[in-house]
Every structure is written in structure tokens, then in C-alpha cells.
Amino acid sequence: MGLSLRQRGAVTGCARGWLRRRGHVSVVSVRHPRTVRVITRQWWAILEDSHLTTGLQDLDTAVVELIGAATSSDMADLGRRVFGALDQVAEVCRLVATTFEVVGWFAPPEHLAGTAATVDRLEETMYGFVRDVVDVVAEGLPEQRWREVLSYTATRDALIDELRSAAANMPQEQELLLETALGLPGSVSDAGDGLTSAARVSAAWTRQSDVLDGRLRVMLPHLLAYSMPLTFEVRLHLTGLLLREHPFRAHVAAVAARDLVLAALAADADRCLDVITESVERQSEMHFTHTRVIKAIAAVNAAQYLEDAADPAANVYLAMMEGDVRRAAVTVLALLGEEVPEKATLHPLRIRLAAHRGSMACAVLVSCIDTHLRNAVAHSRMEWDAEHQCMVLDGRAVTPQDLIYMTLQAHSTCTGLHAGISVALNQAGNPHHYRPPLNDHSVWDGRLLEILGSHGIEATRARRHGRTIYIDVPHLTAATLRDYLVGVYEADWVVPHIDDWVLTSPDRFDLLLDATTLATARSLAESEHDASPSGHVYAIEPVLYAGALFNHGLAPDRIVRSVIGLASSQAIGERDRLLPRGSAEPAALAELSAALRHLARGAMAAASLLPEQVRVYLDSFAATLSVCRERLSAIRAEHEVREASIQLDWAWRSNTPIENPWLRESSQPQ
């Protein structure tokens, strides 16, 4: 490169000295495990959001500055300038390598495996390029060796063109996101109004918790300690993390938030928990923003003309910036120890975030905030350019799809931050569980959906109206009715300020459990071994069933008949399960006796919900159950079991079939 002998000697000495101090930065990485399975559109979003090509261009710039420092005719301070330029090359290489590492978390669909291999080759090319650049400088920049180094840039550019060509020619395919990620049906995330997935996630985990927990641990080694038990909150947050349209942003934010919260807990646990509590208390606001995002995306997709999509796109972008992003910024800064004014606006928050150069949590939020666009939308400095079919926001051309894309990027980032906070709290032993319960309605709604889901209730919509909650559910069946009744009972224990619960199912009658029915069921709760009081299903189900039938308008005598039929069928089922072929095992007899006691208590409590003239029949049936218990306690031989409980068979035959007006196969009320 035309260096004088003196220059060459000085550059060689500097570079070799730097190598002795730092060592080579370019060690080719091992193949990434790629554990997070993503679908096609997520994979392309990952590559776009990673800004790998920008990082590689930054590396080119750093190398150019290094060569400029090494070939400068100004020999004054040469060593310092070459050392600094080499440090800059190493730092940019480290940043790009970190980006490659994050991209390496994700496994694209099988038909895109070739693009993942291309990314790996791109990473190897970068390492080779940096290694040879440093070596060439240490050798004094010989011309032949420099031409060899430049061959890496040609290879790199060819690989980037290969990725761009694959993206441009990729056909649009319908892929099931959640099935790809966790092996769950798409209905878990797609059914309903987009706000009740917690119930379906809870139901899915109730059916196969060990399997799904195992999948999360295998997929998310960068986020989860393998042996860490997972709470429902973590499961829900991580499921949401896997569903985001921009996984790169979401996962980086999650790791950053986890590390930030763990550090904050170690520094001052009480203050950290105060900050998180304050953030959770604003969950209703986040819930409302999420509702607006769902509606705006639907409006944009339904727009016949692009101009019709402009207004909903602009509105939801502003809502996301002033809603979720602003709240997340306040939380992150507070976790870093800053005192943040309650009414702080987005621009000063961005400045404060940018000041924390070493914080990845701040960096991911800064990347979401474009104050120029935000101000243009907020102050209505907008117009529609019909010729180019785009919006002009204070002189800047933006399509509605651009605004939705940026909104979803920000949403993915905020989702990741919340997931990371949840993981950190779980990893620290969930210290927030020892604090008083929160008052935010959305927090209680989340707990409600969790409880419903744990009982198999896959709600598709839940809404409050005054002191009543309406829950849309799939078709009720005879097999699921008990789960639905008990699920509402369990939720009523923990969700405050609610009197009535209404289950609505397509083309069927509503099922109403009113305050009186639920209070009567709660009165049957008993405590065992110092545990919190709870109601046995055999005690509470007759009450809930009777109350629901009464609220439906069924005649009292028919309610009595159905309640006796239900309770007697349960008693017979328990007898046949515990005492097959007339067994008289003492432990089984004791368990059957306990079941009969619960059923008798339930029948008597159910009677209290009905008019006085029919209560006697349920009281009489409860007495029959008590008599059976007494006879069972005196059994000494196997053949006596059936004789002692023969009245149960008579009650069942006399009072069935029972009536379920909410089921398709049931008779209609008269």
C-alpha cells in the first residue's frame, strides 16, 4: 500500500503489540443450537430486525478507518491512532457477533433451512475477514495479502444477495404459529377476541403441563434456567413471547429485562418490587392498548383502499407509543434507579434512555421511539398523497403498513420486556407473591382466565358489565358442565366486586350463577390440615347446578328431580369405582362414606335455594345418603355393600335423565 519502511515498521509494531495485549478477536463460533422454532414471516422479520447488513457495513467502516490510520503520512501519535482503530474493529466485530448469536437462537421452517446455513456462512466470513485484516496490518499491509482480504467482502456480498433473493421469491404460506412453536392448536391463540388466550393457555397446560414446560425449557435456554419451576404467569408470558411477529426484538428485550430486574432485586428488592407493582397496576391501560391494536389491524386489513387504512394505522401507532412504550420506558428507568416524573413525555424519556449506553433494556426501547413520527401523528401534521398512495407525516412519506409494522415491532419489544420481568421474578422465588393483592381489574381478569382455564374452560371472550361478568365459551357438553360450574365457583373466590356470572354459548341458553347461589356454595367450604377453606366438588356441584336451573326458570319440582338424579349418579359412580365386585376394603369404604357426606351437605344446601314446598324432597334425599353412610360403616362382609346402598340405585332410576337446558342434546324447559 505504498508505505515507507518507517511507516511499515511502526504499523507492524503497533498491531503486534495490540495482538499481544488483546489476542485475536476472530475465533470462528460453533454452530448455533437454533432452539426457538419460528414460522416464515417471523424468520424474515428476525433477519430484518437484526440489521446484520448494517452491522457488517459498520465493520467495513471501522476497517477503512483502521487502514486510514495505518497509512497516514502523519507519523505523530501513530501508535495511539492504530491502537484505537483496532479497538474499534474489535468492538464492532463483538457487536455483530452478538447479533449473529441472537439470530442463532431461532430455527426457521424446514424449507428455509438453507437460509439459516447462509447466515452461518456469513458469520464465518465475518470472522475470517476480521482475522485477516488484523493479520495483514500486523504484517505491514502487503499488497497481495490485502487483495486476499478483499475476497472476503465479495463472498459476504454474494451471501447477502442470496438472502435477499430468497426473501423476494418466497411464496406466501399459511402456517400455524403456535403449533410450530409449542405443538398446540392454533385455537389457543386465535380463538375469541384476542384478549382471553390466558384461559386457553391455562387449559392447555392443565392437560399436559410437564410436556409443555419441557418444551419451553428446551426452546428458551437463553432465557430460562432448565431446572426452574414455572408459574402460570411465566407460562403465559412466554407463550406470548413465542407468538410475537418480531421475535428478535421480543427475545432480546426479554433477556435484557430479566438481567435488569435480577440486578435491581439484588441492589434493593423492596424498591424493585415497588416499581414492578406500580407497572402492573397500570395493566388496564395496557389491556386497552392491546384492544386498540387488535381493532386497528383488523381495520387496516379490511380497508378496501389504502387511504381508508391511514387513520386507524396512525391512531394505533400513537396509542402504542404513548401507551405501552411510554409505560415501559418509565418502568425501565425506575428499575435503573431513576426518579421519573409521573407525566414524563416520550421525548425526554427517550433522551434519558439513550443516556444509559450500557443498558440493553434502554437500547431496545430507544429503537422503538421515533419522536418525529410521533409528533406528526399527535399534532395531526398529516396528509394523504394520492399519487404515491402513502401518508405524508410532516414531510415524511409513510404507508399505513409501515405504521402497523412499527407498532408491532414496539408491541413485540414491550411483550419481551414484560416476559423478562416475569422470568426474573420467578427465578428469584416470586417475592411479589408475598405482597398484598393488586386492585387493577385487568390483573383480576387475568387471574380469572387462569382459573377458568385450569378447569378446562377455554373462554373466547370475557367482559364486565357493572358487577356481572359475561364469559363466552364453546359449546357446553355433559362432560364439561361440571368443570364450567366449578371453574366459576373457584374464580368467584378470588375475583372481587362481582355478583353474577353468566356463561354464554353459541345458539344456547345463558347459564347464570348468581350471588346467592355462589354464596351458598361457598358456605360449604371446609378447611383441612390448616389449609385455606375449599369446597369439595360433590358438595358444591348440586348447589351450583340447582341455582343455575332455578335462574334458567325450570320448575322447582323438575330441579329437585334433576339434583337428586345428579347426586345419586355421582354416589353410584363412586361406589362402583371404590368397591368393585362388592369389595369391602376399609379405606375404600371410608372414602365412599366421605363422598356421601359431601353429597348430603350439597343436597341440603341446594334445597335452601328453592321454594319451601319442594325442599322436603331434597332434605329426604340427604337423609337417605346419611342412612347409606351408617349402613356402610357397619359392613363386615363384601356381599353387604350392594344391599347397604340399594336406595342409591332406586333414587337414580327414579330421577333420571337429568335436565341440562344448556346442552344441545337436552330437552327444552317448559
C-alpha positions in Angstrom: 0.0 0.0 0.0 2.9 2.3 -0.6 4.1 2.5 3.0 7.6 3.7 3.7 9.8 1.4 5.7 9.5 3.5 8.7 5.7 3.5 8.4 5.6 -0.2 7.8 7.7 -0.8 10.9 5.7 1.4 13.1 2.3 -0.1 11.9 3.6 -3.6 12.3 4.9 -2.9 15.8 1.6 -1.3 16.9 -0.5 -4.2 15.5 1.6 -6.9 17.1 1.6 -5.0 20.4 -2.2 -4.8 20.2 -2.4 -8.5 19.5 -0.2 -9.3 22.5 -2.5 -7.2 24.6 -5.8 -8.3 23.2 -5.3 -11.5 21.4 -7.2 -12.4 18.2 -10.9 -11.4 18.3 -11.8 -13.6 15.4 -12.5 -17.1 16.7 -15.0 -18.9 14.5 -18.0 -19.7 16.6 -19.6 -23.1 16.9 -22.9 -23.8 15.1 -25.8 -22.3 17.0 -28.3 -24.7 18.5 -31.4 -22.8 17.0 -33.9 -24.0 19.5 -36.8 -21.4 19.0 -38.9 -22.7 16.2 -40.4 -19.9 14.1 -42.6 -19.6 11.0 -41.7 -18.0 7.7 -42.8 -14.4 8.3 -41.1 -14.4 11.8 -37.9 -15.7 10.3 -37.7 -12.8 7.7 -38.7 -10.3 10.5 -35.7 -11.7 12.5 -33.3 -11.1 9.7 -34.7 -7.6 9.0 -34.8 -6.6 12.7 -31.3 -7.9 13.4 -29.8 -5.3 10.9 -27.0 -7.7 10.2 -26.1 -5.9 6.9 -25.9 -2.6 8.7 -23.6 -4.2 11.3 -21.4 -5.6 8.6 -21.3 -2.2 6.9 -20.2 -0.7 10.2 -17.5 -3.2 10.3 -16.4 -2.1 6.8 -16.3 1.5 8.1 -14.2 0.5 11.1 -11.7 -1.3 8.8 -11.5 1.7 6.5 -10.7 3.9 9.4 -8.0 1.4 10.6 -6.4 1.4 7.2 -6.6 5.2 7.1 -4.8 5.4 10.5 -2.2 2.9 9.4 -1.4 4.5 6.0 -1.5 8.2 7.2 1.7 10.1 6.4 1.4 11.8 9.8 3.6 9.7 12.0 2.8 11.7 15.1 0.7 9.7 17.5 0.5 6.8 15.0 0.5 4.2 17.8 -2.4 5.7 19.6 -4.5 6.0 16.4 -3.8 2.5 15.2 -4.5 1.0 18.7 -7.8 3.0 18.8 -8.8 1.9 15.3 -8.0 -1.8 16.1 -10.1 -1.5 19.3 -13.0 -0.1 17.2 -12.8 -3.0 14.7 -12.8 -5.4 17.7 -15.8 -3.7 19.3 -17.8 -3.6 16.1 -17.0 -7.3 15.5 -18.2 -8.1 19.0 -21.5 -6.3 18.4 -22.1 -8.0 15.1 -21.1 -11.4 16.7 -23.7 -10.8 19.4 -26.3 -10.2 16.7 -25.3 -13.4 15.0 -25.7 -15.2 18.3 -29.2 -13.9 18.8 -30.2 -14.8 15.2 -28.8 -18.2 16.1 -31.4 -18.8 18.7 -34.1 -19.2 16.0 -34.8 -22.2 13.8 -36.6 -21.3 10.6 -39.1 -23.7 8.9 -37.5 -26.7 7.1 -37.9 -25.1 3.7 -35.8 -22.2 4.8 -33.0 -24.2 6.4 -30.8 -23.1 3.5 -31.1 -19.5 4.6 -30.0 -20.4 8.1 -27.0 -22.1 6.6 -26.3 -18.9 4.6 -26.4 -16.8 7.8 -23.9 -19.2 9.4 -21.6 -18.9 6.4 -22.0 -15.1 6.6 -20.8 -15.2 10.2 -17.8 -17.4 9.3 -16.9 -14.9 6.6 -17.1 -12.0 9.0 -14.7 -13.8 11.4 -12.3 -14.6 8.6 -12.4 -11.1 7.3 -11.6 -9.5 10.8 -8.9 -12.1 11.5 -7.1 -11.5 8.2 -7.5 -7.7 8.5 -5.7 -7.7 11.8 -3.0 -10.1 10.5 -2.4 -8.0 7.4 -2.0 -4.9 9.4 0.5 -6.8 11.7 2.4 -7.8 8.6 2.7 -4.2 7.4 -0.1 -4.2 4.8 1.5 -6.1 1.9 -0.5 -5.7 -1.4 -1.0 -9.4 -2.2 -2.4 -10.1 1.3 -4.7 -7.2 1.1 -6.2 -8.5 -2.1 -6.9 -11.8 -0.4 -8.7 -9.9 2.4 -10.9 -8.1 0.0 -12.1 -11.5 -1.4 -14.0 -11.9 1.9 -16.1 -8.8 1.1 -17.0 -10.3 -2.3 -18.1 -13.6 -0.6 -20.0 -11.6 2.0 -21.9 -9.5 -0.6 -22.8 -12.7 -2.5 -24.2 -14.3 0.6 -26.3 -11.2 1.4 -27.6 -11.2 -2.2 -28.5 -14.8 -1.7 -30.6 -14.0 1.3 -32.3 -11.1 -0.4 -33.2 -13.2 -3.4 -34.6 -15.9 -1.2 -36.8 -13.3 0.6 -38.0 -11.8 -2.7 -39.0 -15.2 -4.2 -40.6 -16.7 -1.1 -44.2 -17.8 -1.7 -46.8 -16.8 1.0 -47.8 -19.8 3.1 -50.3 -20.2 5.8 -48.5 -21.6 8.9 -49.8 -22.3 12.4 -47.6 -20.3 14.6 -48.4 -21.9 18.0 -48.4 -25.4 16.6 -45.0 -24.7 15.2 -43.6 -23.3 18.5 -45.3 -25.5 21.1 -47.3 -28.1 19.3 -50.5 -26.5 20.4 -53.6 -26.0 18.2 -53.9 -22.5 16.7 -57.2 -22.0 18.5 -55.3 -21.5 21.8 -54.1 -18.1 20.5 -56.5 -17.4 17.6 -60.0 -18.2 19.0 -62.0 -15.4 20.6 -61.4 -11.7 20.8 -57.6 -11.8 21.2 -57.8 -10.9 24.9 -58.8 -14.3 26.5 -55.9 -16.5 25.4 -54.9 -16.8 29.1 -57.8 -19.2 29.7 -56.9 -21.4 26.7 -53.2 -21.4 27.6 -54.1 -22.4 31.2 -56.4 -25.2 29.8 -53.6 -26.4 27.6 -51.1 -26.6 30.4 -53.7 -28.3 32.7 -53.8 -31.1 30.2 -50.0 -31.5 29.7 -48.1 -29.2 32.0 -44.9 -31.3 32.2 -44.7 -31.7 28.4 -45.2 -28.0 27.7 -42.9 -26.9 30.5 -40.2 -29.2 29.0 -40.7 -27.6 25.5 -40.3 -24.1 26.9 -37.1 -25.1 28.7 -35.7 -26.7 25.6 -36.7 -23.8 23.3 -35.5 -21.0 25.6 -32.1 -21.9 27.1 -31.1 -18.2 26.6 -33.9 -17.1 28.9 -34.7 -19.9 31.4 -32.7 -21.9 33.9 -33.5 -25.5 32.9 -34.5 -26.7 36.4 -36.5 -23.6 37.3 -40.2 -24.4 38.1 -42.6 -22.3 36.0 -45.6 -20.4 37.3 -48.7 -19.8 35.2 -47.6 -16.1 34.9 -44.3 -17.2 33.3 -46.0 -19.7 31.0 -48.4 -17.1 29.8 -45.8 -14.5 29.2 -43.5 -17.0 27.4 -46.4 -18.2 25.2 -47.0 -14.6 24.2 -43.3 -14.1 23.6 -43.3 -17.0 21.1 -46.3 -15.6 19.3 -44.9 -12.1 18.6 -44.4 -11.0 15.0 -40.9 -9.7 15.7 -39.1 -12.4 17.7 -35.6 -10.8 17.5 -36.8 -7.7 19.3 -39.0 -9.7 21.8 -36.3 -12.1 22.9 -33.6 -9.5 23.2 -35.9 -7.4 25.3 -36.8 -10.4 27.5 -33.2 -11.3 28.2 -32.4 -7.6 28.9 -35.4 -7.2 31.3 -34.5 -10.4 33.1 -31.0 -9.3 33.8 -32.1 -5.7 34.7 -34.7 -7.0 37.2 -32.3 -9.5 38.8 -29.7 -6.8 39.3 -32.4 -4.4 40.7 -33.6 -7.1 43.1 -30.0 -7.7 44.3 -29.5 -3.9 44.8 -32.8 -3.0 46.5 -35.5 -5.7 46.5 -38.2 -3.5 48.0 -37.7 -0.6 45.6 -37.6 -3.0 42.7 -40.9 -4.7 43.7 -42.5 -1.3 44.2 -41.6 -0.3 40.6 -43.0 -3.6 39.2 -46.1 -3.3 41.3 -46.7 0.2 40.0 -46.3 -1.1 36.5 -48.7 -4.0 37.0 -51.3 -1.6 38.5 -51.4 0.0 35.0 -52.3 -3.3 33.4 -55.8 -2.0 32.5 -54.2 0.7 30.3 -52.1 -2.0 28.6 -55.2 -4.1 28.1 -56.9 -1.2 26.5 -54.0 -0.5 24.2 -53.9 -4.2 23.2 -57.6 -3.9 22.3 -56.9 -0.9 20.1 -54.1 -2.8 18.3 -56.3 -5.7 17.5 -59.1 -3.5 16.2 -56.7 -1.3 14.2 -55.0 -4.2 12.5 -58.5 -5.6 11.6 -59.5 -2.3 10.2 -56.3 -1.9 8.2 -56.7 -5.4 6.8 -60.3 -4.8 5.9 -59.8 -1.5 4.2 -60.8 -1.5 0.6 -58.5 1.4 -0.2 -55.1 2.3 1.3 -56.4 5.7 2.3 -59.1 4.1 4.5 -56.3 2.3 6.4 -54.4 5.6 7.2 -56.4 6.8 10.1 -56.6 3.5 12.1 -52.9 2.9 11.5 -51.9 6.4 12.7 -54.1 6.1 15.8 -52.8 2.8 16.9 -49.2 3.8 16.3 -49.7 6.8 18.6 -51.6 4.7 21.2 -48.7 2.2 21.2 -46.0 4.9 21.6 -47.9 6.9 24.3 -49.2 3.8 25.9 -47.1 0.6 26.1 -43.8 2.2 25.1 -44.0 5.2 27.4 -45.0 3.0 30.3 -42.2 0.5 29.6 -39.7 3.4 29.5 -40.9 4.7 32.8 -40.5 1.2 34.4 -37.1 0.5 32.9 -35.7 3.9 34.1 -37.2 3.4 37.5 -35.6 -0.1 37.7 -32.3 1.6 36.9 -32.8 3.8 40.0 -34.0 7.0 38.3 -36.8 9.1 39.7 -39.2 9.5 36.7 -41.9 12.2 36.8 -45.4 10.6 36.5 -46.3 12.8 33.5 -43.0 12.4 31.7 -43.4 12.6 27.9 -41.9 10.5 25.3 -39.1 12.8 24.0 -37.4 13.4 27.4 -37.8 9.8 28.2 -36.0 8.8 25.0 -33.1 11.2 26.0 -32.9 9.6 29.4 -33.0 6.1 27.9 -30.3 6.9 25.4 -28.0 8.2 28.2 -27.8 4.6 29.6 -25.4 3.4 26.9 -24.7 0.1 28.6 -28.3 -0.9 29.1 -29.8 -3.2 26.5 -33.3 -2.7 28.0 -32.9 1.0 27.3 -31.5 0.4 23.8 -34.4 -1.8 22.7 -36.9 0.9 23.8 -34.9 3.7 22.1 -35.1 1.8 18.9 -38.9 1.9 19.1 -39.2 5.7 19.6 -39.3 7.9 16.6 -40.3 11.3 18.1 -40.6 12.9 14.6 -43.3 10.5 13.6 -45.0 10.5 17.0 -45.2 14.3 16.9 -46.5 14.4 13.4 -49.3 12.0 14.3 -50.1 13.6 17.7 -50.3 17.1 16.2 -52.2 16.0 13.0 -49.4 17.1 10.7 -50.6 14.5 8.2 -51.9 14.4 4.7 -52.7 11.7 2.1 -50.6 11.5 -1.1 -53.0 10.0 -3.6 -50.3 9.8 -6.3 -47.9 7.7 -4.3 -50.6 6.1 -2.1 -49.0 6.9 1.1 -49.3 9.3 4.1 -47.1 12.3 4.5 -46.3 12.9 8.1 -44.7 16.3 8.5 -42.9 15.9 5.2 -42.0 12.2 5.6 -43.7 9.6 3.4 -45.0 6.6 5.3 -47.5 3.9 4.3 -50.2 2.6 6.7 -48.5 -0.7 6.6 -45.2 1.0 7.8 -47.0 2.4 10.8 -48.6 -1.0 11.6 -45.2 -2.6 11.2 -43.6 -0.2 13.6 -46.5 -0.7 16.0 -46.0 -4.4 16.0 -42.2 -4.0 16.5 -42.9 -1.9 19.6 -45.5 -4.3 20.8 -43.1 -7.2 20.5 -40.5 -5.3 22.4 -42.8 -4.5 25.2 -44.1 -8.1 25.3 -40.5 -9.2 25.7 -39.8 -6.7 28.5 -42.8 -8.0 30.5 -41.8 -11.6 29.8 -38.3 -10.9 31.1 -39.6 -9.3 34.3 -41.8 -12.3 34.9 -38.9 -14.7 34.3 -36.7 -12.7 36.7 -39.3 -12.7 39.5 -39.8 -16.4 39.0 -36.1 -17.1 39.1 -35.9 -15.0 42.3 -38.6 -17.1 44.1 -41.5 -14.9 43.2 -41.1 -12.4 46.0 -44.1 -10.4 44.7 -46.4 -13.1 45.7 -45.9 -12.1 49.4 -47.2 -8.7 48.7 -50.9 -7.6 49.1 -53.1 -8.3 46.1 -53.4 -5.6 43.5 -56.6 -3.6 42.8 -56.3 -3.4 39.0 -59.3 -5.1 37.3 -57.2 -6.4 34.5 -55.0 -8.2 37.0 -58.0 -9.9 38.4 -59.3 -10.7 34.9 -56.0 -12.4 34.2 -56.4 -14.4 37.4 -59.9 -15.2 36.4 -58.9 -16.6 33.0 -56.1 -18.7 34.6 -58.6 -20.3 36.9 -61.2 -20.9 34.2 -58.6 -22.4 32.0 -57.3 -24.7 34.8 -60.8 -26.2 34.8 -60.8 -26.6 31.1 -62.9 -23.5 30.3 -61.5 -22.2 27.1 -63.1 -18.8 27.2 -63.2 -16.9 23.9 -64.4 -13.6 25.5 -64.7 -12.2 29.0 -66.3 -8.8 29.7 -67.5 -7.0 32.8 -70.8 -5.1 33.0 -71.2 -3.5 36.4 -70.9 -6.3 38.9 -71.6 -9.1 36.3 -69.0 -10.9 34.3 -70.1 -12.4 30.9 -67.9 -15.3 29.6 -68.3 -16.6 26.1 -67.4 -20.3 25.9 -67.5 -23.1 23.3 -70.5 -25.5 23.3 -71.2 -27.0 26.7 -71.3 -30.8 27.0 -72.4 -33.2 29.7 -68.7 -34.0 30.2 -67.7 -30.3 30.7 -70.6 -28.8 32.6 -69.2 -29.7 36.0 -65.8 -28.1 35.1 -67.6 -25.0 34.0 -69.6 -24.7 37.2 -66.7 -25.4 39.5 -64.4 -23.1 37.5 -66.8 -20.2 38.0 -67.0 -21.1 41.7 -63.2 -21.1 42.1 -62.9 -17.8 40.2 -65.6 -16.2 42.4 -63.5 -16.9 45.5 -60.6 -14.7 44.2 -62.1 -12.0 41.9 -63.6 -9.2 43.9 -66.6 -6.9 43.3 -68.5 -9.4 41.2 -72.0 -10.7 42.0 -73.2 -12.6 39.0 -71.5 -14.8 36.4 -73.0 -15.6 33.0 -71.7 -18.3 30.7 -72.8 -17.8 27.1 -72.5 -20.4 24.4 -73.4 -20.2 20.7 -77.1 -20.8 20.0 -77.8 -22.0 23.5 -79.3 -20.6 26.7 -77.2 -18.5 29.0 -76.1 -20.2 32.2 -76.4 -17.7 35.2 -74.8 -18.3 38.6 -76.0 -15.5 40.8 -74.6 -14.1 44.0 -76.9 -16.1 46.3 -76.0 -19.4 44.6 -72.3 -18.8 44.9 -72.6 -17.6 48.5 -74.4 -20.8 49.3 -71.8 -22.9 47.6 -69.0 -21.0 49.5 -70.7 -21.7 52.8 -69.9 -25.4 52.3 -66.1 -24.8 52.2 -64.1 -26.7 54.8 -60.5 -26.4 56.0 -58.2 -29.4 56.2 -54.8 -29.5 57.8 -54.6 -25.7 58.3 -55.1 -25.2 54.5 -57.3 -22.5 53.1 -61.0 -23.4 53.1 -62.2 -25.1 49.9 -65.5 -26.7 48.8 -65.5 -30.4 47.8 -66.9 -30.8 44.3 -69.5 -33.2 45.5 -70.8 -30.6 48.0 -70.8 -27.6 45.7 -71.9 -29.1 42.4 -75.5 -29.8 43.5 -75.8 -26.2 44.7 -74.4 -24.7 41.5 -76.5 -26.9 39.4 -79.7 -26.2 41.3 -79.0 -22.4 41.3 -78.3 -22.5 37.5 -81.5 -24.4 36.8 -83.5 -22.1 39.0 -82.1 -19.0 37.3 -83.0 -20.6 34.0 -86.6 -20.8 35.0 -87.1 -24.5 35.3 -90.0 -25.6 37.5 -88.9 -26.3 41.1 -90.1 -29.9 41.1 -88.0 -30.6 38.0 -85.0 -29.0 39.6 -85.4 -31.3 42.6 -85.6 -34.3 40.4 -82.5 -33.3 38.4 -80.5 -32.5 41.5 -81.3 -35.9 43.1 -80.5 -37.7 39.7 -77.2 -35.9 39.6 -76.2 -36.6 43.2 -77.3 -40.3 43.1 -75.4 -40.9 39.8 -72.3 -39.5 41.5 -72.8 -41.6 44.6 -73.2 -44.8 42.4 -70.2 -43.9 40.3 -68.1 -43.6 43.5 -69.4 -46.8 44.9 -68.6 -48.7 41.7 -65.2 -47.1 41.4 -64.1 -47.7 45.0 -65.9 -51.0 45.7 -65.7 -53.1 42.5 -67.3 -56.5 42.7 -68.5 -55.9 46.2 -65.2 -55.3 47.8 -65.3 -54.2 51.5 -61.9 -52.7 51.9 -62.0 -50.3 54.9 -60.1 -47.5 53.2 -62.5 -47.6 50.2 -65.5 -47.7 52.5 -64.2 -44.6 54.3 -63.7 -42.7 51.1 -67.2 -43.6 49.8 -68.6 -42.5 53.2 -66.9 -39.2 52.8 -68.3 -38.7 49.3 -71.8 -39.4 50.5 -71.4 -36.9 53.4 -70.4 -34.2 50.8 -73.3 -35.1 48.6 -75.7 -34.9 51.5 -74.4 -31.5 52.5 -74.7 -30.3 48.9 -78.3 -31.6 48.6 -79.4 -29.8 51.8 -77.7 -26.6 50.7 -79.3 -26.8 47.2 -82.7 -27.1 48.9 -82.2 -23.7 50.5 -82.3 -22.1 47.1 -85.7 -23.5 46.2 -89.3 -22.7 47.4 -90.2 -24.3 50.7 -92.8 -26.7 49.3 -90.1 -28.7 47.4 -87.2 -28.5 49.9 -88.5 -31.6 51.8 -87.7 -33.8 48.9 -84.0 -32.8 48.8 -83.9 -33.0 52.6 -85.3 -36.5 52.4 -82.7 -37.5 49.8 -79.9 -36.1 52.0 -81.3 -38.2 54.9 -81.2 -41.3 52.5 -77.5 -40.6 51.9 -76.8 -40.4 55.6 -78.6 -43.7 56.2 -76.4 -45.3 53.5 -73.3 -43.9 55.3 -74.4 -45.5 58.5 -75.1 -48.9 56.9 -71.7 -48.8 55.1 -70.0 -48.2 58.4 -71.4 -51.4 59.8 -70.4 -53.6 56.8 -68.3 -56.6 57.6 -68.7 -58.8 54.5 -68.4 -58.0 50.8 -71.9 -59.0 49.8 -73.4 -56.4 52.1 -72.1 -53.4 50.1 -74.8 -53.5 47.4 -77.5 -54.1 49.9 -76.4 -51.1 52.0 -76.6 -48.8 49.0 -79.6 -50.2 47.2 -81.5 -47.0 47.8 -79.0 -45.1 45.7 -79.9 -47.2 42.7 -83.6 -46.6 43.3 -83.0 -42.8 43.5 -81.0 -42.8 40.3 -83.6 -44.8 38.3 -86.4 -42.6 39.6 -84.9 -39.3 38.9 -83.0 -39.6 35.6 -82.5 -38.4 33.0 -81.5 -35.1 34.5 -82.1 -31.9 32.7 -79.4 -29.7 31.1 -81.1 -27.0 29.1 -77.7 -25.6 28.1 -76.7 -28.7 26.2 -77.7 -29.4 22.6 -78.9 -32.9 23.4 -81.1 -31.8 26.4 -84.8 -31.2 26.5 -86.2 -27.7 26.4 -87.7 -26.1 29.6 -91.5 -25.9 29.8 
